[in-house]
Amino acid sequence: MSVTRIFHHGVVHTLDAQSRVHSALAVDGERVLAVGSDDEILALATESTELVDLAGGVVFPGFIDAHTHLEVAASVRRLWINAALETPERVLEIVAEEVAQRPAGTWIVIAGGFLSPLPTLATLDEIAPEHPVVIRRTMHVQVANSRAFELSGLSPDDPQPLPGSRIELDADGSFTGMVEDCFDLFAVRAPDDATLGAAIQATATEFFLANGITTIHDMPASPQGTRMLQQMHRDHALPVRVVLYPILPPVHSSGPDLEAYESVGFQTGFGDDWLRFGGVKLFVDGHERGAARSEEMAADVTRHRQPLFGRTYEQLVATVIRAMRSRIQLRMHAWGDYAQRQAIDAVRVAARATGRDDHRTRVEHMLNAGYSSIGVDEVRDAGIVPVPQASFLINDDPSDSVEKYPFRRAIDAGLTFANSSDCTGSQPTLVSPWVGIAAMLDRTNRNGKVIDAGQRVTLDEALRSYTHGSAWAAFEEGDKGSLEPGKLADFAVVEADPYDLDPAGIARLRTTMTVIGGEIRYTAGG
């Protein structure tokens, strides 16, 4: 036994089964050796032990963001033009300014505000007739000009180039400029490795380390992004621990199908404590107009309001069965209730076929809406782990037809879920776990409207969804999620104790120190 470091004179919330609170903890290498009082822990010190005075700082287990897009966020923040906070009018001015500065044929990619109005193709063509332009509203919806379509080889004759994607056409069969779930088909030039690596490293520090997040469950946007994470790992330069979930084609992926991972024998957990293979992700439906909602599907809708399916139900079932048999964890994007029903049914069939009862198949975005057709009991019994985004409540609105973010019902049913930010760089304030935690307590949106007050949870319950719940979602509860002897010494230090604050104060909490593997990786102002 060696005592590498002792962190003392703090308030250490272990979030163990008894929610015990101590004032100090000792670290042996990368793991917690002991927790206890200052006197108990300081008595373990040797001549070589480094002592770190927390000066009253409040400690929590390192937060785990269970749904991130680090490469995309890095591109938004540091490689593309970040116009997330700009008005639609200002975005067009930015396009004109870039056209004046760049040679013809140079790509202009702009990350706009979440759900903000998009210009038309005609407007972009007038401003940028010789420059390919793409304006991203979200990961799922963009608008492009004619030059972008031309240089990418996209034609109105093929408005659905891949299953699960869509290029909108007008009544005459011409591009409107709107595209859904096919940004990857645009021939945007990739950055060089050094540029992308630096952007990823800086963004991970800004978004995650600075918010006390010590592990992310990440979906790389390209093979290049995956290589950069491995290079940083070899160089001992990864800012945070990463559990990788490559995306299966056809949607948002240029990578291989599930068969490739099976053929080399990859299974969930391959890797080490810093970088490991978590599994794979697929898309059941899309987002916005592409989400598969029963009510909208039953209505008289145009082709451009039809949901987007990346695979048939039969193909989905086959994929889930193969993943379970190969012990590759699957996470499924399913936004609408119809898509979530497909996911649940496919998991049930696959579990029976394979005999797997602890598969922990994940359904991303489940619990953002409490659809009446989806029962939390059946989700629990199917062995599914929902991965909602609590912070989305802030930009949401109450609904008379759908209960939103039904966390109380889920917890009362014994359903373990993981929480996350779905970070893509356009909404940086929502990355902080404290914003999502406050939303779970207060249930109040940006306009001061309360959304389903009956679904409020306790602070302990909210914290566990960002710690134990997220660790559980990646089969890592033995190493992460609480501060106990033998677990990884990953923790966040914050400026005040949230148990003494109201939700508004909790949302404003700032991280003063982030420790990963017993080493101080971030200090505020440092």
C-alpha positions in Angstrom: 0.0 0.0 0.0 1.2 3.5 -0.9 -0.5 6.8 -0.2 0.1 8.9 -3.2 -2.0 11.9 -2.3 -4.3 12.9 0.5 -7.1 15.5 -0.1 -8.3 16.9 3.2 -10.2 19.7 4.8 -13.1 19.3 2.5 -16.7 18.1 2.3 -16.6 14.7 0.6 -20.0 13.5 -0.7 -19.2 9.8 -1.5 -22.6 9.1 -3.0 -22.2 5.5 -1.8 -25.2 3.4 -0.9 -25.5 5.2 2.5 -24.7 8.7 1.1 -21.9 9.1 3.6 -20.1 12.4 3.9 -16.5 12.7 5.0 -13.8 15.4 5.0 -10.8 13.6 3.5 -9.8 10.9 1.1 -6.5 9.1 0.4 -5.4 8.0 -3.1 -3.2 5.1 -4.0 -2.1 5.5 -7.6 -5.3 6.1 -9.6 -7.7 4.7 -7.0 -9.3 5.6 -3.8 -7.6 4.0 -0.8 -9.7 5.3 2.0 -12.2 8.0 2.9 -12.8 9.4 6.4 -12.2 12.3 8.7 -9.1 14.5 8.4 -7.5 12.8 11.4 -8.1 9.3 10.1 -6.9 10.0 6.6 -3.9 12.2 7.5 -2.7 9.5 9.8 -2.1 7.4 6.7 0.4 9.9 5.2 4.0 9.0 4.6 7.0 11.2 3.8 6.3 10.8 0.1 2.5 11.6 0.3 1.4 14.8 -1.3 -1.1 16.7 0.8 -3.8 18.7 -0.9 -5.8 21.1 1.2 -9.3 21.4 -0.2 -9.9 24.6 1.9 -13.5 23.6 2.5 -14.2 22.7 -1.1 -17.1 20.3 -1.7 -16.3 17.0 -3.4 -18.5 14.8 -5.6 -17.7 11.7 -7.6 -16.6 12.7 -11.1 -19.6 13.3 -13.4 -20.1 11.0 -16.3 -21.7 12.5 -19.4 -23.3 9.6 -21.1 -24.0 11.1 -24.5 -21.4 13.4 -26.1 -20.2 14.4 -29.6 -16.7 15.7 -28.8 -15.4 15.8 -32.4 -18.5 17.7 -33.6 -18.3 20.1 -30.6 -14.6 20.7 -31.4 -15.5 21.5 -35.0 -18.2 23.9 -33.9 -16.1 25.7 -31.3 -12.8 25.8 -33.2 -12.9 24.7 -36.8 -16.2 25.9 -38.3 -17.8 29.3 -37.8 -19.7 29.3 -34.5 -22.8 31.5 -34.8 -24.9 29.7 -32.2 -25.8 33.0 -30.5 -26.3 35.1 -33.6 -29.6 36.2 -35.2 -30.6 34.7 -38.6 -29.9 38.1 -40.1 -26.4 38.2 -38.6 -25.7 34.7 -39.9 -26.3 35.9 -43.5 -23.9 38.9 -42.8 -21.3 36.4 -41.7 -21.7 34.4 -44.9 -21.2 37.5 -47.0 -18.1 38.5 -44.9 -16.6 35.0 -45.4 -17.3 35.1 -49.2 -15.4 38.4 -49.4 -12.4 36.9 -47.6 -12.1 33.4 -49.1 -11.3 32.2 -52.6 -14.1 30.8 -54.7 -14.7 27.1 -54.0 -13.7 27.3 -50.4 -16.2 25.7 -48.0 -18.1 27.8 -45.5 -19.6 25.8 -42.6 -21.5 27.7 -40.0 -23.0 26.3 -36.8 -26.2 28.2 -36.1 -28.4 28.3 -33.1 -30.3 25.3 -31.9 -33.7 25.3 -33.7 -33.1 28.8 -35.1 -34.7 29.7 -38.5 -32.7 28.7 -41.5 -32.3 30.7 -44.8 -33.4 29.4 -48.1 -31.1 28.0 -50.8 -32.0 31.0 -53.0 -30.9 33.4 -50.4 -27.6 31.6 -49.9 -27.1 31.3 -53.7 -27.4 35.1 -54.0 -24.9 35.8 -51.3 -22.5 32.9 -52.2 -22.8 31.8 -55.8 -19.3 30.4 -56.0 -18.7 29.2 -52.4 -20.2 26.0 -51.1 -22.1 26.9 -47.9 -23.7 24.7 -45.2 -25.4 26.1 -42.2 -26.1 23.6 -39.4 -29.1 24.1 -37.1 -28.5 20.9 -35.3 -26.6 17.6 -36.0 -29.7 16.5 -37.8 -30.9 19.5 -39.9 -28.9 21.8 -42.2 -29.4 24.1 -45.2 -27.0 24.3 -48.1 -26.6 26.3 -51.3 -26.4 25.0 -54.8 -22.6 25.0 -54.9 -22.5 22.7 -51.9 -24.8 20.2 -53.6 -22.9 20.4 -56.8 -19.4 19.9 -55.3 -20.7 17.0 -53.3 -22.3 15.1 -56.2 -25.8 15.3 -54.8 -28.7 15.4 -57.2 -32.4 16.1 -57.0 -32.9 12.8 -58.8 -31.8 11.0 -55.6 -33.5 12.9 -52.7 -32.9 10.1 -50.2 -29.3 9.1 -50.9 -29.1 6.9 -47.8 -31.8 5.2 -45.6 -32.5 7.5 -42.7 -31.6 10.7 -44.6 -33.5 13.2 -46.7 -32.9 16.0 -49.1 -35.9 18.3 -49.4 -37.3 19.1 -52.9 -39.9 21.7 -53.8 -43.0 21.0 -56.0 -40.9 21.4 -59.1 -38.4 18.7 -57.9 -35.6 21.2 -57.2 -33.5 21.6 -54.0 -35.0 23.8 -51.3 -31.6 23.6 -49.5 -32.9 21.8 -46.5 -31.3 18.4 -45.6 -31.9 16.0 -42.8 -29.3 13.6 -41.4 -26.9 13.7 -44.3 -24.3 16.3 -43.4 -21.7 13.6 -43.9 -22.5 13.5 -47.6 -21.2 17.0 -48.1 -17.6 17.1 -49.4 -16.4 19.4 -46.6 -12.6 19.2 -46.4 -11.3 17.5 -43.2 -8.8 19.3 -41.1 -5.3 17.9 -40.7 -4.6 15.7 -37.7 -2.8 18.2 -35.7 -5.5 20.8 -36.1 -8.3 18.4 -35.2 -6.4 16.9 -32.3 -5.7 20.3 -30.8 -9.4 21.3 -31.2 -10.5 18.1 -29.5 -8.2 18.5 -26.6 -9.1 22.2 -26.0 -12.8 21.5 -26.3 -12.7 18.5 -23.9 -10.9 20.7 -21.4 -13.3 23.6 -21.8 -16.6 21.6 -21.8 -15.8 18.6 -19.6 -12.9 19.1 -17.3 -14.0 22.6 -16.4 -17.4 21.2 -15.4 -16.2 18.3 -13.2 -16.9 15.7 -15.9 -14.3 13.0 -15.8 -15.7 10.4 -18.2 -17.6 10.8 -21.5 -19.5 8.2 -23.5 -18.6 9.6 -26.9 -19.6 9.0 -30.5 -16.8 10.1 -32.9 -17.9 11.8 -36.1 -15.2 10.2 -38.2 -12.4 7.6 -38.2 -10.0 10.5 -38.0 -11.6 11.6 -34.7 -11.2 8.1 -33.4 -7.5 8.0 -34.4 -6.9 11.3 -32.7 -8.3 10.0 -29.4 -6.0 7.0 -29.7 -3.0 9.3 -30.4 -3.8 11.5 -27.4 -4.1 8.3 -25.3 -0.6 7.1 -26.5 0.8 10.6 -25.6 -0.9 10.5 -22.2 -2.8 13.6 -23.3 -6.4 12.6 -23.1 -8.1 15.3 -21.0 -10.9 13.0 -19.7 -11.6 9.2 -19.8 -13.5 8.2 -23.0 -15.8 5.3 -23.6 -16.2 5.0 -27.4 -19.3 4.1 -29.3 -18.7 4.3 -33.1 -21.8 4.9 -35.1 -23.1 2.2 -37.5 -24.1 3.2 -41.0 -26.1 4.4 -42.8 -26.9 7.5 -40.7 -24.1 9.8 -39.6 -21.4 7.3 -40.3 -18.7 6.6 -42.8 -17.5 3.6 -40.7 -18.0 -0.1 -41.0 -21.1 -2.1 -40.1 -21.5 -4.3 -37.1 -20.0 -7.3 -38.9 -16.6 -5.6 -38.9 -16.5 -5.3 -35.1 -17.7 -8.9 -34.8 -15.1 -10.2 -37.3 -12.2 -9.0 -35.2 -13.7 -10.1 -31.9 -14.3 -6.7 -30.3 -16.5 -6.8 -27.2 -17.7 -4.1 -24.8 -15.0 -3.2 -22.4 -12.0 -3.7 -24.7 -9.3 -1.1 -23.7 -8.3 0.4 -20.4 -9.5 2.9 -17.8 -8.8 5.8 -20.1 -10.0 4.7 -23.5 -12.2 1.8 -24.1 -14.7 0.4 -26.6 -18.2 0.7 -25.2 -20.2 -0.6 -28.1 -21.9 0.8 -31.1 -24.7 3.2 -31.9 -27.4 3.2 -34.5 -30.3 5.4 -35.4 -33.9 4.1 -35.3 -35.4 7.4 -36.4 -34.4 11.0 -36.9 -35.1 14.3 -35.1 -37.5 17.2 -35.6 -39.5 16.2 -38.7 -37.7 12.9 -39.0 -38.7 11.6 -35.5 -41.2 8.7 -35.6 -44.1 9.9 -33.5 -47.3 7.9 -33.8 -49.7 10.9 -33.7 -47.9 12.6 -36.6 -47.6 9.4 -38.6 -51.3 8.8 -38.4 -52.0 12.4 -39.7 -52.1 13.5 -43.3 -48.6 14.6 -43.6 -46.4 15.5 -46.6 -43.4 13.4 -47.6 -41.2 15.9 -45.9 -42.9 15.2 -42.6 -42.5 11.5 -42.8 -40.2 9.9 -40.2 -36.7 8.8 -41.2 -35.8 5.2 -40.6 -32.2 4.0 -41.0 -33.3 0.4 -41.2 -36.5 -1.7 -41.3 -37.8 -3.2 -38.1 -36.7 -6.7 -39.3 -33.2 -5.3 -39.9 -33.3 -3.7 -36.4 -34.2 -6.9 -34.7 -31.4 -8.8 -36.6 -28.8 -6.1 -35.5 -29.8 -6.2 -31.9 -29.6 -10.0 -31.8 -26.2 -10.0 -33.4 -24.9 -7.3 -31.0 -26.2 -9.2 -27.9 -24.7 -12.5 -29.1 -21.4 -10.8 -29.8 -21.5 -9.0 -26.4 -21.3 -5.6 -28.1 -23.5 -3.1 -26.2 -25.9 -1.3 -28.5 -27.2 2.2 -28.0 -30.1 3.3 -30.2 -31.2 6.8 -31.0 -35.0 6.7 -30.7 -36.7 10.1 -30.4 -40.4 9.4 -31.2 -42.7 7.0 -29.4 -43.0 4.8 -32.5 -39.3 4.5 -32.7 -39.0 3.8 -29.0 -41.6 1.1 -29.3 -39.6 -0.5 -32.1 -36.5 -0.4 -29.9 -38.2 -2.0 -26.9 -39.8 -4.7 -29.0 -36.5 -5.5 -30.8 -34.7 -5.7 -27.4 -37.3 -8.1 -26.1 -37.0 -10.4 -29.1 -33.2 -10.3 -29.0 -33.1 -11.0 -25.2 -35.3 -14.1 -25.7 -33.2 -15.3 -28.7 -29.9 -14.9 -26.9 -30.7 -15.5 -23.3 -29.0 -12.2 -22.3 -30.6 -10.6 -19.3 -27.9 -8.0 -18.5 -27.3 -6.6 -21.9 -28.0 -3.0 -20.8 -29.1 -1.9 -24.3 -29.4 1.8 -24.3 -32.1 4.0 -25.8 -30.8 7.5 -26.3 -33.3 10.3 -25.6 -35.8 8.0 -23.9 -37.4 9.8 -20.9 -37.1 13.2 -22.5 -40.8 12.6 -23.3 -43.0 10.4 -21.2 -45.1 8.9 -24.0 -48.3 7.3 -22.7 -47.6 4.3 -24.9 -44.2 3.6 -23.3 -44.4 2.3 -19.7 -41.4 2.7 -17.4 -42.1 -0.8 -16.0 -41.8 -2.4 -19.4 -38.5 -0.5 -20.1 -37.1 -1.7 -16.8 -38.2 -5.3 -17.4 -36.7 -5.3 -20.9 -33.3 -4.4 -19.3 -33.0 -1.1 -21.2 -31.0 1.8 -19.9 -32.6 5.1 -21.0 -30.2 8.0 -21.6 -32.1 11.3 -21.4 -30.8 14.9 -21.4 -32.2 16.6 -18.3 -30.9 20.0 -19.3 -33.1 20.0 -22.5 -36.0 20.8 -20.2 -34.8 24.4 -20.0 -35.5 24.9 -23.7 -38.6 22.8 -23.8 -42.3 23.7 -23.2 -45.1 22.1 -21.3 -47.4 19.8 -23.2 -51.0 18.8 -22.6 -50.6 15.6 -24.5 -47.2 14.3 -23.4 -45.6 14.3 -20.0 -42.0 15.6 -20.2 -38.9 14.2 -18.5 -40.8 11.6 -16.2 -37.9 11.1 -13.9 -40.0 10.6 -10.8 -41.9 7.8 -12.4 -38.8 6.2 -13.6 -37.0 6.3 -10.2 -40.1 5.0 -8.4 -40.3 2.1 -10.8 -36.7 1.2 -10.0 -35.5 2.1 -13.5 -31.8 3.1 -13.7 -31.1 5.8 -16.2 -28.0 7.7 -17.3 -27.9 11.5 -17.7 -26.1 13.4 -20.4 -25.8 16.7 -22.3 -25.8 15.5 -26.0 -23.1 18.1 -26.3 -22.4 19.2 -29.9 -20.9 22.7 -29.1 -23.9 24.9 -29.9 -25.3 25.1 -26.3 -22.2 25.2 -24.0 -24.1 26.3 -20.9 -26.1 23.0 -21.0 -23.0 20.9 -20.6 -22.7 21.6 -16.9 -24.3 18.7 -15.0 -25.5 21.2 -12.4 -27.8 22.8 -15.0 -29.4 19.5 -15.7 -29.5 18.6 -12.0 -31.2 22.0 -11.2 -33.8 21.3 -13.9 -34.6 17.9 -12.4 -35.3 19.7 -9.1 -37.1 22.8 -10.2 -38.7 21.7 -13.5 -38.7 25.3 -14.8 -37.9 26.3 -18.4 -36.3 29.4 -19.8 -39.6 31.3 -19.7 -40.3 30.5 -16.1 -43.0 27.9 -16.9 -43.0 24.8 -14.7 -43.0 21.5 -16.7 -44.8 18.6 -15.0 -44.0 19.5 -11.4 -45.0 16.1 -10.2 -41.8 14.6 -11.8 -39.4 16.5 -9.5 -36.7 14.4 -7.8 -34.4 14.8 -4.9 -30.9 16.2 -5.1 -29.4 12.8 -4.3 -31.5 11.1 -7.0 -30.5 13.7 -9.6 -26.8 13.4 -8.7 -26.9 9.7 -9.0 -28.2 9.9 -12.6 -25.0 11.7 -13.6 -22.7 9.4 -11.6 -23.9 5.9 -10.7 -26.5 5.8 -13.5 -24.1 6.8 -16.2 -21.4 4.4 -14.8 -24.1 1.6 -14.9 -24.9 2.4 -18.5 -21.4 1.5 -19.5 -20.9 -1.5 -17.2 -18.5 0.6 -15.1 -20.3 0.8 -11.8 -17.5 -1.2 -10.1 -15.0 1.6 -10.9 -17.0 4.8 -11.1 -20.1 6.5 -9.8 -19.1 6.8 -6.1 -16.0 7.5 -4.0 -15.3 4.3 -2.2 -12.1 2.3 -1.6 -10.9 0.5 -4.7 -12.8 2.8 -7.2 -11.1 5.3 -9.5 -10.1 8.5 -7.8 -12.1 10.7 -10.1 -13.9 13.6 -8.5 -15.0 17.2 -8.9 -14.6 20.0 -6.3 -17.2 22.8 -6.4 -17.4 26.1 -4.7 -20.4 25.5 -2.5 -22.5 22.7 -1.2 -25.6 22.2 -3.3 -27.4 20.8 -0.3 -27.4 24.3 1.0 -28.6 26.0 -2.2 -31.9 26.4 -4.1 -32.1 25.1 -7.7 -31.1 28.5 -9.1 -27.9 28.5 -7.0 -27.2 24.9 -8.0 -27.5 25.7 -11.7 -24.8 28.4 -11.2 -22.3 26.1 -9.3 -18.8 26.3 -10.6 -16.1 23.7 -10.5 -12.9 24.8 -8.8 -10.9 21.5 -9.3 -11.2 18.3 -11.3 -9.2 15.3 -10.3 -8.9 12.2 -12.5 -7.0 9.1 -11.3 -5.9 11.0 -8.2 -4.2 13.8 -10.3 -5.4 17.3 -10.5 -6.3 17.9 -14.1 -8.1 21.2 -13.8 -8.2 24.1 -11.5 -10.3 27.2 -12.0 -8.2 30.1 -13.2 -5.2 27.7 -13.4 
